[in-house]
Amino acid sequence: MMLVVNMFEAKTTLSKLVEAIESGKESEVIIARHGTPVARLAPITRQPVAKRIGVAKGEFVVPDDIDADNENIAALFQESIS
């Protein structure tokens, strides 16, 4: 059964609620306003980094000065917005 807390309790005990989520004691906390669920506090699940297949490895060389024109390019984008 998930934990349901009202808005005032959530505000005053936020640190404890987050700790309960982090520790795994609670899988999620539902926050209610006047008894109506309005929000969910849940852990952030980290996605594993996928293995890169490297299909273009060795096909091109990145020049050392690749970032040399970043400011000029950014300025061009800013001009197009204005």
mmCIF file as gemmi writes it, N, C-alpha and C atoms, coordinates in Angstrom:
data_model
loop_
_atom_site.group_PDB
_atom_site.id
_atom_site.type_symbol
_atom_site.label_atom_id
_atom_site.label_alt_id
_atom_site.label_comp_id
_atom_site.label_asym_id
_atom_site.label_entity_id
_atom_site.label_seq_id
_atom_site.pdbx_PDB_ins_code
_atom_site.Cartn_x
_atom_site.Cartn_y
_atom_site.Cartn_z
_atom_site.occupancy
_atom_site.B_iso_or_equiv
_atom_site.pdbx_formal_charge
_atom_site.auth_seq_id
_atom_site.auth_asym_id
_atom_site.pdbx_PDB_model_num
ATOM 1 N N . MET Axp A 1 ? 0.847 -1.182 0 1 0 ? 1 A 1
ATOM 2 C CA . MET Axp A 1 ? 0 0 0 1 0 ? 1 A 1
ATOM 3 C C . MET Axp A 1 ? 0.892 1.245 0 1 0 ? 1 A 1
ATOM 4 N N . MET Axp A 2 ? 0.588 2.182 -0.868 1 0 ? 2 A 1
ATOM 5 C CA . MET Axp A 2 ? 1.408 3.384 -0.954 1 0 ? 2 A 1
ATOM 6 C C . MET Axp A 2 ? 0.99 4.4 0.107 1 0 ? 2 A 1
ATOM 7 N N . LEU Axp A 3 ? 1.948 5.232 0.474 1 0 ? 3 A 1
ATOM 8 C CA . LEU Axp A 3 ? 1.729 6.272 1.468 1 0 ? 3 A 1
ATOM 9 C C . LEU Axp A 3 ? 1.051 7.466 0.814 1 0 ? 3 A 1
ATOM 10 N N . VAL Axp A 4 ? -0.033 7.961 1.448 1 0 ? 4 A 1
ATOM 11 C CA . VAL Axp A 4 ? -0.719 9.161 0.977 1 0 ? 4 A 1
ATOM 12 C C . VAL Axp A 4 ? -0.638 10.194 2.094 1 0 ? 4 A 1
ATOM 13 N N . VAL Axp A 5 ? -0.149 11.395 1.756 1 0 ? 5 A 1
ATOM 14 C CA . VAL Axp A 5 ? -0.041 12.47 2.748 1 0 ? 5 A 1
ATOM 15 C C . VAL Axp A 5 ? -0.715 13.719 2.198 1 0 ? 5 A 1
ATOM 16 N N . ASN Axp A 6 ? -1.231 14.539 3.113 1 0 ? 6 A 1
ATOM 17 C CA . ASN Axp A 6 ? -1.832 15.794 2.647 1 0 ? 6 A 1
ATOM 18 C C . ASN Axp A 6 ? -0.735 16.826 2.409 1 0 ? 6 A 1
ATOM 19 N N . MET Axp A 7 ? -1.092 17.898 1.762 1 0 ? 7 A 1
ATOM 20 C CA . MET Axp A 7 ? -0.127 18.918 1.345 1 0 ? 7 A 1
ATOM 21 C C . MET Axp A 7 ? 0.657 19.487 2.537 1 0 ? 7 A 1
ATOM 22 N N . PHE Axp A 8 ? -0.016 19.812 3.626 1 0 ? 8 A 1
ATOM 23 C CA . PHE Axp A 8 ? 0.658 20.387 4.785 1 0 ? 8 A 1
ATOM 24 C C . PHE Axp A 8 ? 1.681 19.408 5.354 1 0 ? 8 A 1
ATOM 25 N N . GLU Axp A 9 ? 1.299 18.162 5.49 1 0 ? 9 A 1
ATOM 26 C CA . GLU Axp A 9 ? 2.228 17.15 6.007 1 0 ? 9 A 1
ATOM 27 C C . GLU Axp A 9 ? 3.418 16.973 5.069 1 0 ? 9 A 1
ATOM 28 N N . ALA Axp A 10 ? 3.164 17.005 3.774 1 0 ? 10 A 1
ATOM 29 C CA . ALA Axp A 10 ? 4.252 16.868 2.796 1 0 ? 10 A 1
ATOM 30 C C . ALA Axp A 10 ? 5.235 18.028 2.918 1 0 ? 10 A 1
ATOM 31 N N . LYS Axp A 11 ? 4.718 19.24 3.108 1 0 ? 11 A 1
ATOM 32 C CA . LYS Axp A 11 ? 5.6 20.4 3.242 1 0 ? 11 A 1
ATOM 33 C C . LYS Axp A 11 ? 6.431 20.322 4.515 1 0 ? 11 A 1
ATOM 34 N N . THR Axp A 12 ? 5.824 19.885 5.611 1 0 ? 12 A 1
ATOM 35 C CA . THR Axp A 12 ? 6.545 19.892 6.884 1 0 ? 12 A 1
ATOM 36 C C . THR Axp A 12 ? 7.457 18.684 7.063 1 0 ? 12 A 1
ATOM 37 N N . THR Axp A 13 ? 7.235 17.616 6.295 1 0 ? 13 A 1
ATOM 38 C CA . THR Axp A 13 ? 8.054 16.414 6.457 1 0 ? 13 A 1
ATOM 39 C C . THR Axp A 13 ? 8.738 15.992 5.162 1 0 ? 13 A 1
ATOM 40 N N . LEU Axp A 14 ? 8.974 16.95 4.267 1 0 ? 14 A 1
ATOM 41 C CA . LEU Axp A 14 ? 9.543 16.616 2.967 1 0 ? 14 A 1
ATOM 42 C C . LEU Axp A 14 ? 10.854 15.839 3.081 1 0 ? 14 A 1
ATOM 43 N N . SER Axp A 15 ? 11.747 16.265 3.953 1 0 ? 15 A 1
ATOM 44 C CA . SER Axp A 15 ? 13.034 15.565 4.097 1 0 ? 15 A 1
ATOM 45 C C . SER Axp A 15 ? 12.827 14.109 4.483 1 0 ? 15 A 1
ATOM 46 N N . LYS Axp A 16 ? 11.913 13.85 5.389 1 0 ? 16 A 1
ATOM 47 C CA . LYS Axp A 16 ? 11.644 12.47 5.813 1 0 ? 16 A 1
ATOM 48 C C . LYS Axp A 16 ? 11.012 11.662 4.689 1 0 ? 16 A 1
ATOM 49 N N . LEU Axp A 17 ? 10.135 12.294 3.931 1 0 ? 17 A 1
ATOM 50 C CA . LEU Axp A 17 ? 9.51 11.585 2.81 1 0 ? 17 A 1
ATOM 51 C C . LEU Axp A 17 ? 10.547 11.225 1.752 1 0 ? 17 A 1
ATOM 52 N N . VAL Axp A 18 ? 11.446 12.155 1.446 1 0 ? 18 A 1
ATOM 53 C CA . VAL Axp A 18 ? 12.501 11.879 0.463 1 0 ? 18 A 1
ATOM 54 C C . VAL Axp A 18 ? 13.418 10.775 0.984 1 0 ? 18 A 1
ATOM 55 N N . GLU Axp A 19 ? 13.735 10.817 2.258 1 0 ? 19 A 1
ATOM 56 C CA . GLU Axp A 19 ? 14.574 9.77 2.855 1 0 ? 19 A 1
ATOM 57 C C . GLU Axp A 19 ? 13.904 8.403 2.742 1 0 ? 19 A 1
ATOM 58 N N . ALA Axp A 20 ? 12.591 8.353 2.954 1 0 ? 20 A 1
ATOM 59 C CA . ALA Axp A 20 ? 11.859 7.088 2.842 1 0 ? 20 A 1
ATOM 60 C C . ALA Axp A 20 ? 11.914 6.557 1.411 1 0 ? 20 A 1
ATOM 61 N N . ILE Axp A 21 ? 11.862 7.443 0.444 1 0 ? 21 A 1
ATOM 62 C CA . ILE Axp A 21 ? 11.976 7.045 -0.965 1 0 ? 21 A 1
ATOM 63 C C . ILE Axp A 21 ? 13.392 6.548 -1.253 1 0 ? 21 A 1
ATOM 64 N N . GLU Axp A 22 ? 14.393 7.322 -0.823 1 0 ? 22 A 1
ATOM 65 C CA . GLU Axp A 22 ? 15.796 6.952 -1.079 1 0 ? 22 A 1
ATOM 66 C C . GLU Axp A 22 ? 16.15 5.607 -0.461 1 0 ? 22 A 1
ATOM 67 N N . SER Axp A 23 ? 15.664 5.36 0.742 1 0 ? 23 A 1
ATOM 68 C CA . SER Axp A 23 ? 16.013 4.127 1.444 1 0 ? 23 A 1
ATOM 69 C C . SER Axp A 23 ? 15.244 2.917 0.937 1 0 ? 23 A 1
ATOM 70 N N . GLY Axp A 24 ? 14.192 3.164 0.164 1 0 ? 24 A 1
ATOM 71 C CA . GLY Axp A 24 ? 13.383 2.062 -0.338 1 0 ? 24 A 1
ATOM 72 C C . GLY Axp A 24 ? 12.248 1.686 0.594 1 0 ? 24 A 1
ATOM 73 N N . LYS Axp A 25 ? 12.137 2.385 1.722 1 0 ? 25 A 1
ATOM 74 C CA . LYS Axp A 25 ? 11.038 2.109 2.654 1 0 ? 25 A 1
ATOM 75 C C . LYS Axp A 25 ? 9.692 2.345 1.976 1 0 ? 25 A 1
ATOM 76 N N . GLU Axp A 26 ? 9.639 3.388 1.143 1 0 ? 26 A 1
ATOM 77 C CA . GLU Axp A 26 ? 8.44 3.691 0.353 1 0 ? 26 A 1
ATOM 78 C C . GLU Axp A 26 ? 8.828 3.681 -1.117 1 0 ? 26 A 1
ATOM 79 N N . SER Axp A 27 ? 7.97 3.094 -1.951 1 0 ? 27 A 1
ATOM 80 C CA . SER Axp A 27 ? 8.255 3.097 -3.382 1 0 ? 27 A 1
ATOM 81 C C . SER Axp A 27 ? 7.735 4.369 -4.038 1 0 ? 27 A 1
ATOM 82 N N . GLU Axp A 28 ? 6.716 4.98 -3.442 1 0 ? 28 A 1
ATOM 83 C CA . GLU Axp A 28 ? 6.222 6.271 -3.886 1 0 ? 28 A 1
ATOM 84 C C . GLU Axp A 28 ? 5.338 6.857 -2.801 1 0 ? 28 A 1
ATOM 85 N N . VAL Axp A 29 ? 5.204 8.177 -2.828 1 0 ? 29 A 1
ATOM 86 C CA . VAL Axp A 29 ? 4.36 8.889 -1.88 1 0 ? 29 A 1
ATOM 87 C C . VAL Axp A 29 ? 3.386 9.722 -2.705 1 0 ? 29 A 1
ATOM 88 N N . ILE Axp A 30 ? 2.121 9.585 -2.421 1 0 ? 30 A 1
ATOM 89 C CA . ILE Axp A 30 ? 1.109 10.382 -3.103 1 0 ? 30 A 1
ATOM 90 C C . ILE Axp A 30 ? 0.791 11.587 -2.232 1 0 ? 30 A 1
ATOM 91 N N . ILE Axp A 31 ? 0.808 12.765 -2.834 1 0 ? 31 A 1
ATOM 92 C CA . ILE Axp A 31 ? 0.5 13.997 -2.117 1 0 ? 31 A 1
ATOM 93 C C . ILE Axp A 31 ? -0.898 14.434 -2.535 1 0 ? 31 A 1
ATOM 94 N N . ALA Axp A 32 ? -1.738 14.689 -1.52 1 0 ? 32 A 1
ATOM 95 C CA . ALA Axp A 32 ? -3.133 15.033 -1.78 1 0 ? 32 A 1
ATOM 96 C C . ALA Axp A 32 ? -3.432 16.451 -1.309 1 0 ? 32 A 1
ATOM 97 N N . ARG Axp A 33 ? -4.384 17.071 -1.981 1 0 ? 33 A 1
ATOM 98 C CA . ARG Axp A 33 ? -4.901 18.373 -1.556 1 0 ? 33 A 1
ATOM 99 C C . ARG Axp A 33 ? -6.388 18.16 -1.28 1 0 ? 33 A 1
ATOM 100 N N . HIS Axp A 34 ? -6.769 18.403 -0.041 1 0 ? 34 A 1
ATOM 101 C CA . HIS Axp A 34 ? -8.162 18.197 0.386 1 0 ? 34 A 1
ATOM 102 C C . HIS Axp A 34 ? -8.632 16.774 0.08 1 0 ? 34 A 1
ATOM 103 N N . GLY Axp A 35 ? -7.728 15.803 0.275 1 0 ? 35 A 1
ATOM 104 C CA . GLY Axp A 35 ? -8.071 14.4 0.08 1 0 ? 35 A 1
ATOM 105 C C . GLY Axp A 35 ? -8.001 13.907 -1.353 1 0 ? 35 A 1
ATOM 106 N N . THR Axp A 36 ? -7.723 14.791 -2.296 1 0 ? 36 A 1
ATOM 107 C CA . THR Axp A 36 ? -7.64 14.404 -3.7 1 0 ? 36 A 1
ATOM 108 C C . THR Axp A 36 ? -6.178 14.304 -4.12 1 0 ? 36 A 1
ATOM 109 N N . PRO Axp A 37 ? -5.735 13.14 -4.587 1 0 ? 37 A 1
ATOM 110 C CA . PRO Axp A 37 ? -4.34 12.991 -5.023 1 0 ? 37 A 1
ATOM 111 C C . PRO Axp A 37 ? -4.01 13.971 -6.151 1 0 ? 37 A 1
ATOM 112 N N . VAL Axp A 38 ? -2.886 14.691 -5.999 1 0 ? 38 A 1
ATOM 113 C CA . VAL Axp A 38 ? -2.493 15.669 -7.011 1 0 ? 38 A 1
ATOM 114 C C . VAL Axp A 38 ? -1.056 15.511 -7.495 1 0 ? 38 A 1
ATOM 115 N N . ALA Axp A 39 ? -0.223 14.793 -6.741 1 0 ? 39 A 1
ATOM 116 C CA . ALA Axp A 39 ? 1.185 14.662 -7.139 1 0 ? 39 A 1
ATOM 117 C C . ALA Axp A 39 ? 1.748 13.347 -6.614 1 0 ? 39 A 1
ATOM 118 N N . ARG Axp A 40 ? 2.855 12.928 -7.227 1 0 ? 40 A 1
ATOM 119 C CA . ARG Axp A 40 ? 3.514 11.694 -6.824 1 0 ? 40 A 1
ATOM 120 C C . ARG Axp A 40 ? 4.989 11.984 -6.58 1 0 ? 40 A 1
ATOM 121 N N . LEU Axp A 41 ? 5.496 11.532 -5.443 1 0 ? 41 A 1
ATOM 122 C CA . LEU Axp A 41 ? 6.917 11.614 -5.13 1 0 ? 41 A 1
ATOM 123 C C . LEU Axp A 41 ? 7.465 10.206 -5.334 1 0 ? 41 A 1
ATOM 124 N N . ALA Axp A 42 ? 8.388 10.06 -6.265 1 0 ? 42 A 1
ATOM 125 C CA . ALA Axp A 42 ? 8.905 8.736 -6.606 1 0 ? 42 A 1
ATOM 126 C C . ALA Axp A 42 ? 10.397 8.833 -6.878 1 0 ? 42 A 1
ATOM 127 N N . PRO Axp A 43 ? 11.109 7.715 -6.724 1 0 ? 43 A 1
ATOM 128 C CA . PRO Axp A 43 ? 12.554 7.752 -6.984 1 0 ? 43 A 1
ATOM 129 C C . PRO Axp A 43 ? 12.834 7.941 -8.47 1 0 ? 43 A 1
ATOM 130 N N . ILE Axp A 44 ? 13.97 8.54 -8.748 1 0 ? 44 A 1
ATOM 131 C CA . ILE Axp A 44 ? 14.429 8.668 -10.123 1 0 ? 44 A 1
ATOM 132 C C . ILE Axp A 44 ? 15.201 7.403 -10.449 1 0 ? 44 A 1
ATOM 133 N N . THR Axp A 45 ? 14.783 6.739 -11.487 1 0 ? 45 A 1
ATOM 134 C CA . THR Axp A 45 ? 15.494 5.529 -11.891 1 0 ? 45 A 1
ATOM 135 C C . THR Axp A 45 ? 16.557 5.903 -12.9 1 0 ? 45 A 1
ATOM 136 N N . ARG Axp A 46 ? 17.731 5.478 -12.645 1 0 ? 46 A 1
ATOM 137 C CA . ARG Axp A 46 ? 18.853 5.775 -13.529 1 0 ? 46 A 1
ATOM 138 C C . ARG Axp A 46 ? 18.869 4.753 -14.66 1 0 ? 46 A 1
ATOM 139 N N . GLN Axp A 47 ? 18.962 5.262 -15.88 1 0 ? 47 A 1
ATOM 140 C CA . GLN Axp A 47 ? 19.028 4.395 -17.04 1 0 ? 47 A 1
ATOM 141 C C . GLN Axp A 47 ? 20.485 3.978 -17.263 1 0 ? 47 A 1
ATOM 142 N N . PRO Axp A 48 ? 20.728 2.699 -17.431 1 0 ? 48 A 1
ATOM 143 C CA . PRO Axp A 48 ? 22.102 2.28 -17.692 1 0 ? 48 A 1
ATOM 144 C C . PRO Axp A 48 ? 22.574 2.834 -19.041 1 0 ? 48 A 1
ATOM 145 N N . VAL Axp A 49 ? 23.837 3.161 -19.1 1 0 ? 49 A 1
ATOM 146 C CA . VAL Axp A 49 ? 24.404 3.674 -20.336 1 0 ? 49 A 1
ATOM 147 C C . VAL Axp A 49 ? 24.512 2.517 -21.322 1 0 ? 49 A 1
ATOM 148 N N . ALA Axp A 50 ? 23.931 2.715 -22.473 1 0 ? 50 A 1
ATOM 149 C CA . ALA Axp A 50 ? 23.944 1.665 -23.489 1 0 ? 50 A 1
ATOM 150 C C . ALA Axp A 50 ? 25.336 1.536 -24.099 1 0 ? 50 A 1
ATOM 151 N N . LYS Axp A 51 ? 25.667 0.338 -24.491 1 0 ? 51 A 1
ATOM 152 C CA . LYS Axp A 51 ? 26.928 0.105 -25.173 1 0 ? 51 A 1
ATOM 153 C C . LYS Axp A 51 ? 26.884 0.783 -26.53 1 0 ? 51 A 1
ATOM 154 N N . ARG Axp A 52 ? 27.922 1.516 -26.841 1 0 ? 52 A 1
ATOM 155 C CA . ARG Axp A 52 ? 27.982 2.194 -28.127 1 0 ? 52 A 1
ATOM 156 C C . ARG Axp A 52 ? 28.594 1.261 -29.164 1 0 ? 52 A 1
ATOM 157 N N . ILE Axp A 53 ? 28.017 1.254 -30.321 1 0 ? 53 A 1
ATOM 158 C CA . ILE Axp A 53 ? 28.465 0.291 -31.318 1 0 ? 53 A 1
ATOM 159 C C . ILE Axp A 53 ? 29.599 0.811 -32.199 1 0 ? 53 A 1
ATOM 160 N N . GLY Axp A 54 ? 29.79 2.122 -32.265 1 0 ? 54 A 1
ATOM 161 C CA . GLY Axp A 54 ? 30.938 2.683 -32.976 1 0 ? 54 A 1
ATOM 162 C C . GLY Axp A 54 ? 30.942 2.446 -34.464 1 0 ? 54 A 1
ATOM 163 N N . VAL Axp A 55 ? 29.803 2.61 -35.118 1 0 ? 55 A 1
ATOM 164 C CA . VAL Axp A 55 ? 29.745 2.333 -36.56 1 0 ? 55 A 1
ATOM 165 C C . VAL Axp A 55 ? 30.59 3.3 -37.389 1 0 ? 55 A 1
ATOM 166 N N . ALA Axp A 56 ? 30.874 4.498 -36.873 1 0 ? 56 A 1
ATOM 167 C CA . ALA Axp A 56 ? 31.659 5.468 -37.639 1 0 ? 56 A 1
ATOM 168 C C . ALA Axp A 56 ? 33.08 5.601 -37.102 1 0 ? 56 A 1
ATOM 169 N N . LYS Axp A 57 ? 33.449 4.744 -36.182 1 0 ? 57 A 1
ATOM 170 C CA . LYS Axp A 57 ? 34.78 4.829 -35.589 1 0 ? 57 A 1
ATOM 171 C C . LYS Axp A 57 ? 35.854 4.724 -36.67 1 0 ? 57 A 1
ATOM 172 N N . GLY Axp A 58 ? 36.747 5.719 -36.661 1 0 ? 58 A 1
ATOM 173 C CA . GLY Axp A 58 ? 37.842 5.728 -37.619 1 0 ? 58 A 1
ATOM 174 C C . GLY Axp A 58 ? 37.482 6.27 -38.986 1 0 ? 58 A 1
ATOM 175 N N . GLU Axp A 59 ? 36.232 6.667 -39.206 1 0 ? 59 A 1
ATOM 176 C CA . GLU Axp A 59 ? 35.786 7.145 -40.507 1 0 ? 59 A 1
ATOM 177 C C . GLU Axp A 59 ? 36.08 8.624 -40.736 1 0 ? 59 A 1
ATOM 178 N N . PHE Axp A 60 ? 36.289 9.389 -39.659 1 0 ? 60 A 1
ATOM 179 C CA . PHE Axp A 60 ? 36.597 10.807 -39.811 1 0 ? 60 A 1
ATOM 180 C C . PHE Axp A 60 ? 37.447 11.266 -38.64 1 0 ? 60 A 1
ATOM 181 N N . VAL Axp A 61 ? 38.054 12.412 -38.804 1 0 ? 61 A 1
ATOM 182 C CA . VAL Axp A 61 ? 38.913 12.982 -37.78 1 0 ? 61 A 1
ATOM 183 C C . VAL Axp A 61 ? 38.305 14.298 -37.334 1 0 ? 61 A 1
ATOM 184 N N . VAL Axp A 62 ? 38.165 14.478 -36.035 1 0 ? 62 A 1
ATOM 185 C CA . VAL Axp A 62 ? 37.652 15.726 -35.486 1 0 ? 62 A 1
ATOM 186 C C . VAL Axp A 62 ? 38.828 16.676 -35.319 1 0 ? 62 A 1
ATOM 187 N N . PRO Axp A 63 ? 38.765 17.848 -35.972 1 0 ? 63 A 1
ATOM 188 C CA . PRO Axp A 63 ? 39.887 18.781 -35.86 1 0 ? 63 A 1
ATOM 189 C C . PRO Axp A 63 ? 40.024 19.338 -34.45 1 0 ? 63 A 1
ATOM 190 N N . ASP Axp A 64 ? 41.245 19.681 -34.055 1 0 ? 64 A 1
ATOM 191 C CA . ASP Axp A 64 ? 41.493 20.218 -32.713 1 0 ? 64 A 1
ATOM 192 C C . ASP Axp A 64 ? 40.757 21.535 -32.471 1 0 ? 64 A 1
ATOM 193 N N . ASP Axp A 65 ? 40.537 22.314 -33.541 1 0 ? 65 A 1
ATOM 194 C CA . ASP Axp A 65 ? 39.893 23.62 -33.384 1 0 ? 65 A 1
ATOM 195 C C . ASP Axp A 65 ? 38.39 23.573 -33.673 1 0 ? 65 A 1
ATOM 196 N N . ILE Axp A 66 ? 37.757 22.431 -33.462 1 0 ? 66 A 1
ATOM 197 C CA . ILE Axp A 66 ? 36.339 22.277 -33.793 1 0 ? 66 A 1
ATOM 198 C C . ILE Axp A 66 ? 35.45 23.306 -33.08 1 0 ? 66 A 1
ATOM 199 N N . ASP Axp A 67 ? 35.84 23.76 -31.9 1 0 ? 67 A 1
ATOM 200 C CA . ASP Axp A 67 ? 35.034 24.712 -31.142 1 0 ? 67 A 1
ATOM 201 C C . ASP Axp A 67 ? 35.432 26.164 -31.376 1 0 ? 67 A 1
ATOM 202 N N . ALA Axp A 68 ? 36.327 26.419 -32.292 1 0 ? 68 A 1
ATOM 203 C CA . ALA Axp A 68 ? 36.863 27.764 -32.492 1 0 ? 68 A 1
ATOM 204 C C . ALA Axp A 68 ? 35.795 28.781 -32.888 1 0 ? 68 A 1
ATOM 205 N N . ASP Axp A 69 ? 34.776 28.381 -33.618 1 0 ? 69 A 1
ATOM 206 C CA . ASP Axp A 69 ? 33.764 29.317 -34.103 1 0 ? 69 A 1
ATOM 207 C C . ASP Axp A 69 ? 32.463 29.274 -33.313 1 0 ? 69 A 1
ATOM 208 N N . ASN Axp A 70 ? 32.452 28.65 -32.144 1 0 ? 70 A 1
ATOM 209 C CA . ASN Axp A 70 ? 31.216 28.522 -31.365 1 0 ? 70 A 1
ATOM 210 C C . ASN Axp A 70 ? 30.559 29.868 -31.064 1 0 ? 70 A 1
ATOM 211 N N . GLU Axp A 71 ? 31.343 30.864 -30.701 1 0 ? 71 A 1
ATOM 212 C CA . GLU Axp A 71 ? 30.764 32.17 -30.365 1 0 ? 71 A 1
ATOM 213 C C . GLU Axp A 71 ? 30.139 32.81 -31.599 1 0 ? 71 A 1
ATOM 214 N N . ASN Axp A 72 ? 30.784 32.707 -32.742 1 0 ? 72 A 1
ATOM 215 C CA . ASN Axp A 72 ? 30.234 33.274 -33.986 1 0 ? 72 A 1
ATOM 216 C C . ASN Axp A 72 ? 28.935 32.569 -34.368 1 0 ? 72 A 1
ATOM 217 N N . ILE Axp A 73 ? 28.914 31.273 -34.238 1 0 ? 73 A 1
ATOM 218 C CA . ILE Axp A 73 ? 27.71 30.499 -34.58 1 0 ? 73 A 1
ATOM 219 C C . ILE Axp A 73 ? 26.576 30.85 -33.626 1 0 ? 73 A 1
ATOM 220 N N . ALA Axp A 74 ? 26.86 30.959 -32.341 1 0 ? 74 A 1
ATOM 221 C CA . ALA Axp A 74 ? 25.846 31.34 -31.364 1 0 ? 74 A 1
ATOM 222 C C . ALA Axp A 74 ? 25.292 32.716 -31.672 1 0 ? 74 A 1
ATOM 223 N N . ALA Axp A 75 ? 26.156 33.636 -32.076 1 0 ? 75 A 1
ATOM 224 C CA . ALA Axp A 75 ? 25.712 34.987 -32.427 1 0 ? 75 A 1
ATOM 225 C C . ALA Axp A 75 ? 24.774 34.953 -33.633 1 0 ? 75 A 1
ATOM 226 N N . LEU Axp A 76 ? 25.04 34.097 -34.599 1 0 ? 76 A 1
ATOM 227 C CA . LEU Axp A 76 ? 24.159 33.977 -35.751 1 0 ? 76 A 1
ATOM 228 C C . LEU Axp A 76 ? 22.78 33.482 -35.34 1 0 ? 76 A 1
ATOM 229 N N . PHE Axp A 77 ? 22.734 32.537 -34.415 1 0 ? 77 A 1
ATOM 230 C CA . PHE Axp A 77 ? 21.434 32.059 -33.923 1 0 ? 77 A 1
ATOM 231 C C . PHE Axp A 77 ? 20.696 33.164 -33.183 1 0 ? 77 A 1
ATOM 232 N N . GLN Axp A 78 ? 21.414 33.939 -32.393 1 0 ? 78 A 1
ATOM 233 C CA . GLN Axp A 78 ? 20.802 35.036 -31.662 1 0 ? 78 A 1
ATOM 234 C C . GLN Axp A 78 ? 20.234 36.081 -32.622 1 0 ? 78 A 1
ATOM 235 N N . GLU Axp A 79 ? 20.945 36.344 -33.712 1 0 ? 79 A 1
ATOM 236 C CA . GLU Axp A 79 ? 20.459 37.307 -34.702 1 0 ? 79 A 1
ATOM 237 C C . GLU Axp A 79 ? 19.161 36.818 -35.342 1 0 ? 79 A 1
ATOM 238 N N . SER Axp A 80 ? 19.063 35.52 -35.587 1 0 ? 80 A 1
ATOM 239 C CA . SER Axp A 80 ? 17.87 35.001 -36.244 1 0 ? 80 A 1
ATOM 240 C C . SER Axp A 80 ? 16.665 35.021 -35.306 1 0 ? 80 A 1
ATOM 241 N N . ILE Axp A 81 ? 16.881 35.037 -34.003 1 0 ? 81 A 1
ATOM 242 C CA . ILE Axp A 81 ? 15.797 35.099 -33.021 1 0 ? 81 A 1
ATOM 243 C C . ILE Axp A 81 ? 15.295 36.519 -32.866 1 0 ? 81 A 1
ATOM 244 N N . SER Axp A 82 ? 16.197 37.47 -32.953 1 0 ? 82 A 1
ATOM 245 C CA . SER Axp A 82 ? 15.846 38.883 -32.719 1 0 ? 82 A 1
ATOM 246 C C . SER Axp A 82 ? 14.995 39.468 -33.801 1 0 ? 82 A 1
